[in-house]
Amino acid sequence: MSELHLPWLELSILVPLVGAACVARVRQIETSLRIAVAFCAITLELACGEFVDFLTLGTFEAHDHFLFNVLFPSEVFVVDELSAILLPLGALIHLVVVMSTLKTKAPRFSLTWSLISESLLLAMFSCRASWTLVVLLVVSVIPPFLEIQNRKRCTRIYVLHMSLFAGLLLTGWILLNAAPDDSPLALLPGALLSAAALLRAGIVPLHLWLTDLYEKAAFGTSILFCTPLVGAYAMMRLVLPIAPEWALQSIAILSIVTALYAAGMALVQIEARRKFCYLCLCQSSLVLAGLELVTPIGLTGALCVWLSVGLSLTGFGITLRCIEARIGKVSLADYHGLYRQMPTLAGFFLLTGLASIGFPATVGFVGMELLIEGAVDVYPLIGTMVVLAAAMNGIVVLLAYFRIFTGCQQPTNIPMHARPAERVAVLLLTLLLLGGGLYPHPGVALRYHAARELTLQRDRRNLSIPHTSNHPSIEDHDLPTLEHH
């Protein structure tokens, strides 16, 4: 296996932990915010360095055995074409959320736990299917629980669902390593792991914890916990390699049903935060449905939509969060008329909302088109449902925009314009959303390579063919079906 030139993985995991220790020792809110932003920016630079270094190797997977090989002799922390770009995505999500945090909201949003959560997220994205990934998935649910508890809110729903998630995950992993492949119980571990991943993704009817989290935790914490799509990553690593085709079809049907249900619920919500919750659930369910198609085109579309959803919904969420920080929780029962007071945030709100549904010239356009094409080729009815869910999400975005930014202007005594840090976050995400939409080929090609290799690995496992280094290479001339996009 190839080796990265520098210890990017170790540093990107350790730096947020160092930042959390530094922030915990600072009492001044403004100083702690600056320290947290600085460490998040350093982590993003390290994650981008890992991605660039990985691209220069020209391989499917790589590791960086520097420090962790002493603690973990086996190759536990490894990146491949699936996860290499998810590390910068996770670091960017944390950076823009922390950067957009107002001083008045910092006491209610734990910077220390957000940095710890970032370290856990990057460690998860640096793991393949192993006991380390299972442990990290279980530990990652603790920070939101502690925040809800510190806010003196009821944790019963969250604890019940996350305890079930941890139990299913640990039991499934133990049985997977204990049961022989030819045993009648060989399907049980896959079923338990699938149920755990679906619960973490919020698939209906196991979605109640998601709305409870958005209601009781800080908005920033909810965004950080949901937009990286950790449930989809668990599905890709733990379930996709071992699940039979009929099981993947069942998961795809559950996912598309969840997407339609969430889109319908988002249409009727009168509170902006709950509307965002259901929009996020709908988009993540569409990604999950595409991941279970197990075809190069459909899987490529799902991986592309994964990236666009992470970027666009994070931007959409931090815009709502900035508005909430100024006027409190946003009710969509009335028109607020905020456009004149915050035109920058209004434009960014509309851009990110439309990008999340695959609007032309945004980063999600090609991915959504590939996802629909792959779904139609395999399951025509599911492809139709994907289009219907995307159309309903478009209505949700426009309804929210008109309710928040149009109507009679209501005078306020507090400054409503975007702060410099908020403008930097908006500009950064805008460049990525529009740049990826206007020049999509590099990103789509990388996702296509990853989809092809993941499909090949699954086929080898199903056919019991040992992996060799002589597998067919994937070059740019393997992209004829993508050229017209």
N, C-alpha and C positions, 0 to 999 in steps of 0.2 A: 504494500500500500504506500502511496506517495505521502510525503511529509511536507508540511508547510515550512516556509523559511524562518518564520518567527513564531513565538508562542501567542498567537492572536487569540485562540480560544481561552487559554488560561487567564490571560490578562483581561479579556472582556468579561469574564465571570467574576474575577477577583476585584476589579476596580469598583464596581457598584457596592460591594461589601465594605471596602475601605471608605467609600463615600458615605455609606450609612453610618459607620462608626464616627466619622467626622461630624455629620449633621446631628447625631444624637448628643454630642457634647456641646453644641451651640444653642444658646437660649434666644438670641435675637432672631426674629422671624426673617427679616430682610437678608441677614447674613446667611442663614441656613438655606434660603432659596437660592442665593447666588452659588453657594457651595454645591447644592444638588444639581443645578443647571450645569455647572462646570464638570462635575463627574459624569453626568449623562452625556455631555458633549464628547468627553474623552472616550467613553464607552462606545459611542457611535463611530468615532474615528477608528477605534480598534476593530470594530465589527466590519467597517468598510475596508480596512486593511486586510482582514481575513478574506473578504470576498474577492478583492483584487488579486491577492496572493493565490487563492484557489483557482481563479481563472487562468493565471499564468502557468499553472501546472498542466492544464489540459487533460485532466483525469476526472473520473466520476466521483471519487471519494478520496479523502486525505485526512491525516491526523497531525497533531503537533506534540510529539512526545518530548516534553521538556521537564515540567514539574509534576504533572499528574501521573506520569508513568511510574513514578516512585510509589504513589498512593494506589494507583490502579494499573497493575501490570498488564492487564488485557486492554484491548483497544475499545475503551468505553466512550470516550469523547472523540467522535469522528463526525466530520461534515461531508456531505455529498451535494449533488446538484439540487436536491430537494431542499436541504436546510441551509445551504451556504448563503442564499439571499434572504432567508428568514431571520438571520441574526441581525443584519442591518435594519430590517423592518421592525423587529422588536425593540431595538435600541432607539430608533427614530420615534416610535410611538411613545416611549417613555420620555424622551427629550421634549417633544412638543407639548405633552400633557403637563410636565413639570414647568416648562417655560411659560405656559399660559396660565399658571396658577397665580391669582391675586394674593397680595399680602393679607387681605381680610379673610381669605378662605384657607390660608396655609394651616392655621390651628386645627381645622376640621379635616384636612387632608394630610395624612402622615407621610412626610418626605422620607423618613427613615425606612418605613415599610415599603414604600414605592421603590426605593433603591434595592432593597432585599428582594422584592418581587422581580425586578429586572434581572438580578443575578440568577434567580431560579429559572426565569424564562429562557435566558440565553444558555443556561446549562441544559435545559430540556431540549432546546433546538440543536444542541451539540451532541445529543445522544441518539443512538439507534435503538432498536428493540433490545432492551436489557433491563436488569434489575434496577440499575441506576435511574433509568427513565421512569419506571414505575414508582420508585421512592420519591423522585422529584415531583411527579404529578400529584402524589398524595400531599406532600409538604406544601405545594403551591396554593392549596386551598386555605391554609392557616391565616395568612395576612388579612384577607377580607373578613374572616370570622372575628379576629381580634379588633378590627376597626368597628364592626357592627356592635361588638360587646362594649367597647369603649364609648360609643355613642349612646349607650343605655337603651338600645333597641332589642327587640326580641330576636333571638338567633335560632329559634326552634326549626323553622322551615329550612334554613340554610344548613344547619347541622344535620338534620335528618337526611337531606339529599346528598350532602358531601360525605356523610358516613356511609351511606349506601354505595356511593361512587368508590370510596376507598376500599370497602369490603369486596365489591365485585372485582375491582382491579387486582387487588392482592390475591384473592382466591383464584381468579382466572390465571394469573401469572404462575402461581405455585402449581396448579394442575397442569398447565401447559408444559412445564418442565418435568412433571412427574409421570404424566400419562403417555404411553407409547403411541406412535402414529397409527398403528393398526388396531388400537383398542376401540371398543364401542363407545367409550367415554371421550374419544378424541375431539368430538365436536363441542363438548361442554366448555372447555376453556375458551374456545373462540366465541361461544355465545355469551359467556360472562364478560369477556373483554369488550365485545361489541356493545353490550348493555352499559358498561362503564363509560365507554367513549361517547355513546349516544346521550347518556345522562349529562356528561360534562359539556356536550355541545348544546344541551337544552332542547332535545327533540321531544315533541309532544308524545305522551302526556307528562314527560319528566322535565317540564320547563318552569314549574312554579318558583323554583329557587332563583331563577333569573330575574323575574319581575320583583321578587322580594329583595334581591341584592340592589337593584337600581333604586328601589324605594328607601332602603335603610342605610346603605353605605354612601360614601361620598361619590359624586358623579365621576370624578377623576379615577377613583379606585375601580369603579364599575367598567369604565372604558378600558383601563389597563388589563382587567381580568378577562374581557370578552373579545376585544378586537383582534388580538393576535391569533385567534382561532386555535387554541390549544387542543380542543376536542377533535378537530380535524387532523391535527398532527398525531394525536394518539391513535386515531383510526388508521392513518397511513402506516404508522410504524408497527402497531400491535395487531391489527385486524386484517388489513389488506393482504399481507403475505400469506396468511394461513386460511382465510375464509373461503369456502366454496362459492361458486358463481351464484347459486340460488340465494345464499345468505346476503351477498352483495346486492342482489336485486331487491331483496326485502328491505335492506337499509336504504337503498335509493328511493323506494316507494315511501317509506316513513319520512325521509328527508323532504321529499317534494310535498307531501301532505302537510308537514310542519311549515314549509315555506308558504303555502297557500293560506293556512290558518293564521300565521303571523302577519301576512300581508293584509288579510281581512281585519284582524284585530288592530293593526296600525291605522287603518282607515277610520276607525270609530273612536280612537283615543282622543281625549280633550286635554291631556297633560303632555307637554313636550317630552319629558323624560321617558315616560312610558311608551310614547310613540317611537322614540329612538330605540328603546329596548326591543320592541317588536320588529322594527326595521332591521336591526342588527341580527336578530334571530332568523328573519327571513333570508337575509343575504348569506349568513353562515350555513343555513340549511341547503341553499342552492349550491354552495361550494361542496358540501358533503355529498349531495346527490351526484354531482359531476365526478367526484373522486371514486364513486362506486361503479362508474361505467366501465372502467378497466379497458378502455380503448385509447390509443395515442391521442386522437383528436379531442375526445371528451375529457381525458385526463389533463391534456394541455390547457384546455379552456378552464377547467376547475382550478388548476394551479395559477393561471393568470388572474382569474377572478379573486382568488385568495389574496394575492398581492394588492389588487385594486380595492378590495373591500377593506383590508387593513389600513391602507392610506386614506381612502375617502371617508369611511365611517369614523376614523379617528379625527379627521378634520371637521366632519359634521358634528361630532360629539363635543369637541373643544369649543366650537362656535356656540352651541347651546349652553355649554358650561360658562363661557364668558358672559353670555346674556343673563344667565341665572345669577352670576356673581354681582350683577348690577341691579336687577329688578326682582330677584327672588325666583321661585319656581314659576315657570312659564305656563300659563293656561291658554289653550287654543280655542277656548269658547268665545273669545273676543279678539278684535283686531288691535294690535299694539302700536302700529305706525312708527317703527323704529328705524326706518331706512334713512331718513335725513340725519339722524343722530349717529348712526354707525354704518355708513355706506360700504366700508371695507369688509366688515364682517357679514353684511348682507350679501355682497357679491360672492364671498367665499362660502357662505352657507349654501347658496344656490349651486355653485360649482361642485362642491363636495357631494351634495345630495344627488345631483345628476350623474356625477362620476360613479357613484355607488351602483347605479342601475345600468351602466354601460352606455352613457350618452356619447355620440360621435365626437371625436377629437379629444377624448379623455382616456385615461389609462385602462379603464374597464371595458372599452368598446370592443376591441378584438377578442378579449377573453370571453365576454358574454356571447359574442357571435359563435366562437368555437364551441363553447359549452352547449349552446342550443343546437348547433349542427351535430355534435357528438351524441347528444341525447336523442335527437330525431332519428339518427341512423340506427340506434340500438333500440330505443323505446319511443316510438312516435308520440304516444300519449304524454309521456313525461316531458318531451320537448315542448309540446303545446302548453303544459302546465308551467314550465319555466318562463315562457313568454308571458303568460297570464300573470304570474307573480311579479315579473319585472314591470309590467304595465301598471299593476296596482301600486307598486312601490313608487313609480313616477308620480302617480296621483298623490300619494302620501307626502312626497317631498314638496310638491307645488302647494298643496294645502297648508303645510306648515310654514312655507315661505310667505304666502299671502297673509296668514294670520299674524305672523310675528312682525313683518316689515311693512305691510301696507295698512291703510286706514288713516284715521286722524292722528296727528302727532300729539303725544302726551308729554307736556313739559316735565322735566325732572330737575332736581337740585344737585345731582351727582354727575361727574364727567362720564359720558357714554362712549367717547372715541376709543379706538384701540390703542393700547400701550405699545411702546417699541418692541417689547419681547413678544407680544401677541402678533405684531406685524411681521416679525422675523419668522415665527412659526407658520403664519399664513403664507408668506412668500415661499418658504421652503416647500411646503406641501403643494402649493399651486404649481411650482416649477416641475415637481415630480408628476403630478396628475396630468398636466398638459404635455410635458416632454415625453412621457411614456405613451400618450395617445397620439402625438404627432409623429413619433419615430418608434413604433412598437416592435420592429423586427428583432433587435438583439434580445429583448426580454422574452419574446415569444419563442425564439429559437432555443434559448436556455431552458425554458419550461418544457419545450417539446423534447429536447434531449433527455431531461429528467424523466418525463413521462414514458419515453421509449425504454429507457433502462429499467425503470421500476416495473414495467409490464414484462420485460424479458426476465427479470429476476423472479417475478411471480410465476411465470411459465416454467422456469427451471425448477423451482421448488415443487410445483405441482407434478412435474414429470420426473422428479427425483434425479435430475441431472446435476452433477456437481458443477460449481462455478469455476470457469477457467478464464484465463486472461485472453483467450482467443475469440471472445464473443464479437459479433459484428460491430464495427465502429459506426458511430452516428455522425455523419457529416452534414454540411449544409445542403448537399444534393438530396438528402432524405426528406426535404421539406417541400415537395412539389404541391402537396395538398394545402399548404399554408401560403403559397406565394400570392394567391388572389386576394388574401386578406390584407 
